[in-house]
């Protein structure tokens, strides 16, 4: 089976895919896997590099890491949306929370996957038709996780301003900074 045969399973004629992640080994593995599935892959390791590539040639598909060394992956999603509204964008993150997922969807992302995500998950998210629904979670969130999600939601509403978020949550700014620096509870 050739790459053209595989690409025939993808919707549309444009199979360009931009992968944005600052984890070089992961980026390389995912790029190879997506090429074997019929995509024409371009990669970027920073927000600046990704935005430059998007402005030059907006892709039909994109997979963007949320936290990059020089900024937030949502800036890349916004740049993609400004240049090409039909791009199917998936957000990847090791710091998953509801607030950033909602923001990503509002900016035009079609899905939101937690790392480590494998190539099959990414491919399924990129090619998923809009009529299919995700299965409900098997494990409900803990009380600590619900609290953390609420803090993240308020943090996003305050445009990631720690001082304003701390004021709205009626907590000390340094306490909030410690909470934000930690990974999400299970």
TORVEXSE-882957 format. One record per residue (C-alpha): residue in one letter; chain; x negated, z, y. Coordinates in Angstrom, 3 decimals. Example, Ala and Ser with C-alpha at 12.3 -4.5 7.8 and 13.67 -1.06 7.14 Angstrom:
<nodes>
NODE  resn  chain         u         w         v
NODE     A      A   -12.300     7.800    -4.500
NODE     S      A   -13.670     7.140    -1.060
</nodes>
This chain:
<nodes>
NODE  resn  chain         u         w         v
NODE     X      A     0.000     0.000     0.000
NODE     X      A    -1.485    -1.026     3.356
NODE     X      A    -1.261     0.740     6.700
NODE     X      A     1.195    -1.946     7.832
NODE     X      A     3.464    -1.151     4.864
NODE     X      A     3.364     2.548     5.748
NODE     X      A     3.963     1.817     9.434
NODE     X      A     7.056    -0.175     8.465
NODE     X      A     8.712     3.187     7.734
NODE     X      A     8.210     4.333    11.342
NODE     X      A    10.936     3.574    13.873
NODE     X      A    10.158     0.968    16.538
NODE     X      A     7.189    -1.325    16.953
NODE     X      A     4.926     0.974    18.981
NODE     X      A     3.166     3.426    16.659
NODE     X      A     0.737     4.864    19.217
NODE     X      A     0.145     8.597    18.755
NODE     X      A    -1.748    10.946    21.065
NODE     X      A    -3.066    14.135    19.436
NODE     X      A    -4.117    16.893    21.843
NODE     X      A    -5.914    19.967    20.470
NODE     X      A    -9.112    21.828    21.352
NODE     X      A    -9.794    22.691    17.688
NODE     X      A   -12.063    19.729    16.810
NODE     X      A   -11.983    20.078    12.968
NODE     X      A    -8.171    20.385    12.952
NODE     X      A    -7.863    17.464    15.381
NODE     X      A   -10.074    15.254    13.202
NODE     X      A    -8.182    16.096     9.981
NODE     X      A    -4.786    15.551    11.596
NODE     X      A    -5.924    12.252    13.162
NODE     X      A    -7.055    10.929     9.772
NODE     X      A    -3.826    12.054     8.112
NODE     X      A    -1.638    10.444    10.786
NODE     X      A    -3.624     7.185    10.637
NODE     X      A    -2.994     7.065     6.877
NODE     X      A     0.732     7.367     7.647
NODE     X      A     0.727     4.290     9.889
NODE     X      A     0.075     5.668    13.383
NODE     X      A    -2.445     4.239    15.831
NODE     X      A    -4.122     7.506    16.827
NODE     X      A    -5.886     8.525    20.035
NODE     X      A    -7.186    12.068    20.547
NODE     X      A    -7.872    14.394    23.455
NODE     X      A    -9.409    17.873    23.497
NODE     X      A    -8.244    19.051    26.932
NODE     X      A    -5.323    18.867    29.332
NODE     X      A    -7.371    16.795    31.778
NODE     X      A    -8.441    14.269    29.128
NODE     X      A    -4.911    14.021    27.735
NODE     X      A    -3.275    13.497    31.142
NODE     X      A    -5.832    10.778    31.945
NODE     X      A    -5.041     8.982    28.669
NODE     X      A    -1.287     9.360    29.218
NODE     X      A    -1.529     7.829    32.692
NODE     X      A    -3.557     4.901    31.357
NODE     X      A    -1.440     4.237    28.270
NODE     X      A     1.568     6.491    27.535
NODE     X      A     2.031     6.867    23.754
NODE     X      A     5.202     6.438    21.691
NODE     X      A     4.425     9.720    19.886
NODE     X      A     2.471    12.837    20.856
NODE     X      A     1.424    16.084    19.201
NODE     X      A     0.232    18.642    21.753
NODE     X      A    -1.281    22.094    21.257
NODE     X      A     0.274    24.711    23.565
NODE     X      A    -2.910    26.542    24.575
NODE     X      A    -5.897    24.420    25.446
NODE     X      A    -9.248    25.445    26.896
NODE     X      A    -8.467    24.123    30.372
NODE     X      A    -4.750    24.850    30.614
NODE     X      A    -1.296    24.650    29.113
NODE     X      A    -0.113    21.871    26.797
NODE     X      A     3.225    21.862    28.620
NODE     X      A     1.413    20.109    31.487
NODE     X      A     0.615    17.266    29.061
NODE     X      A     4.257    17.133    27.909
NODE     X      A     5.362    16.893    31.552
NODE     X      A     2.849    14.092    32.242
NODE     X      A     4.104    12.197    29.189
NODE     X      A     7.726    12.610    30.259
NODE     X      A     6.914    11.273    33.755
NODE     X      A     5.275     8.125    32.359
NODE     X      A     7.456     7.407    29.329
NODE     X      A    10.773     9.121    28.651
NODE     X      A    11.206     7.865    25.067
NODE     X      A     7.996     9.464    23.743
NODE     X      A     8.641    11.713    20.744
NODE     X      A     6.560    14.824    21.458
NODE     X      A     5.912    17.776    19.152
NODE     X      A     4.341    21.035    20.351
NODE     X      A     1.914    22.913    18.074
NODE     X      A     0.922    26.497    18.715
NODE     X      A    -0.577    29.555    17.129
NODE     X      A     1.299    31.671    19.675
NODE     X      A     4.879    30.734    18.908
NODE     X      A     7.702    32.270    20.892
NODE     X      A    11.200    31.319    21.899
NODE     X      A    10.516    31.124    25.647
NODE     X      A     7.793    28.496    25.355
NODE     X      A     9.810    26.601    22.739
NODE     X      A    12.756    26.425    25.130
NODE     X      A    10.491    25.318    27.975
NODE     X      A     8.896    22.657    25.767
NODE     X      A    12.294    21.270    24.761
NODE     X      A    13.476    21.241    28.388
NODE     X      A    10.362    19.219    29.267
NODE     X      A    11.182    16.712    26.536
NODE     X      A     9.540    17.903    23.308
NODE     X      A    11.600    17.123    20.200
NODE     X      A    10.149    19.897    18.028
NODE     X      A     7.981    22.981    18.099
NODE     X      A     5.738    23.875    15.138
NODE     X      A     3.671    26.992    14.535
NODE     X      A     0.082    26.638    13.384
NODE     X      A    -1.149    26.163    10.810
NODE     X      A     1.047    23.096    10.429
NODE     X      A     0.062    20.464     7.925
NODE     X      A     0.255    16.702     8.365
NODE     X      A     3.502    16.495     6.368
NODE     X      A     5.219    18.942     8.750
NODE     X      A     3.960    17.031    11.790
NODE     X      A     5.008    13.673    10.336
NODE     X      A     8.470    15.022     9.463
NODE     X      A     8.895    16.412    12.991
NODE     X      A     7.821    13.140    14.625
NODE     X      A    10.063    10.946    12.481
NODE     X      A    13.041    13.320    12.140
NODE     X      A    16.269    11.714    13.278
NODE     X      A    18.124    13.738    15.898
NODE     X      A    21.136    14.290    13.622
NODE     X      A    19.241    16.451    11.130
NODE     X      A    19.339    20.200    11.631
NODE     X      A    16.627    22.702    10.847
NODE     X      A    17.352    25.304     8.198
NODE     X      A    17.976    28.837     9.480
NODE     X      A    15.016    31.233     9.161
NODE     X      A    14.725    33.176     5.913
NODE     X      A    13.239    36.272     7.553
NODE     X      A    14.947    37.578    10.710
NODE     X      A    12.802    38.837    13.600
NODE     X      A    11.726    42.468    13.769
NODE     X      A    12.644    44.656    16.763
NODE     X      A     9.037    44.390    17.981
NODE     X      A     9.234    40.619    17.783
NODE     X      A    12.555    40.550    19.694
NODE     X      A    10.964    42.681    22.449
NODE     X      A     7.935    40.403    22.555
NODE     X      A    10.179    37.321    22.765
NODE     X      A    12.084    38.858    25.688
NODE     X      A     8.816    39.575    27.519
NODE     X      A     7.681    35.974    26.909
NODE     X      A    11.010    34.606    28.178
NODE     X      A    10.762    36.599    31.419
NODE     X      A     7.071    35.589    31.741
NODE     X      A     8.042    31.903    31.513
NODE     X      A    10.940    32.407    33.986
NODE     X      A     8.389    33.852    36.434
NODE     X      A     6.220    30.747    35.952
NODE     X      A     3.568    32.803    34.101
NODE     X      A     3.055    35.167    37.048
NODE     X      A     1.999    38.517    35.533
NODE     X      A     2.713    40.631    38.610
NODE     X      A     6.240    39.260    39.084
NODE     X      A     6.972    39.569    35.352
NODE     X      A     5.788    43.199    35.319
NODE     X      A     8.000    43.960    38.335
NODE     X      A    11.076    42.412    36.682
NODE     X      A    10.422    44.233    33.405
NODE     X      A     9.721    47.489    35.236
NODE     X      A     6.355    47.972    33.525
NODE     X      A     2.780    48.373    34.677
NODE     X      A     0.933    45.100    35.198
NODE     X      A    -2.011    46.120    32.975
NODE     X      A     0.331    47.098    30.155
NODE     X      A     1.953    43.694    30.396
NODE     X      A    -1.450    41.972    30.374
NODE     X      A    -2.379    43.809    27.151
NODE     X      A     0.907    42.762    25.531
NODE     X      A     0.448    39.138    26.586
NODE     X      A    -3.128    39.053    25.257
NODE     X      A    -2.025    40.051    21.742
NODE     X      A    -0.555    37.805    19.084
NODE     X      A     3.158    37.919    18.463
NODE     X      A     4.311    40.641    16.061
NODE     X      A     5.805    39.490    12.767
</nodes>
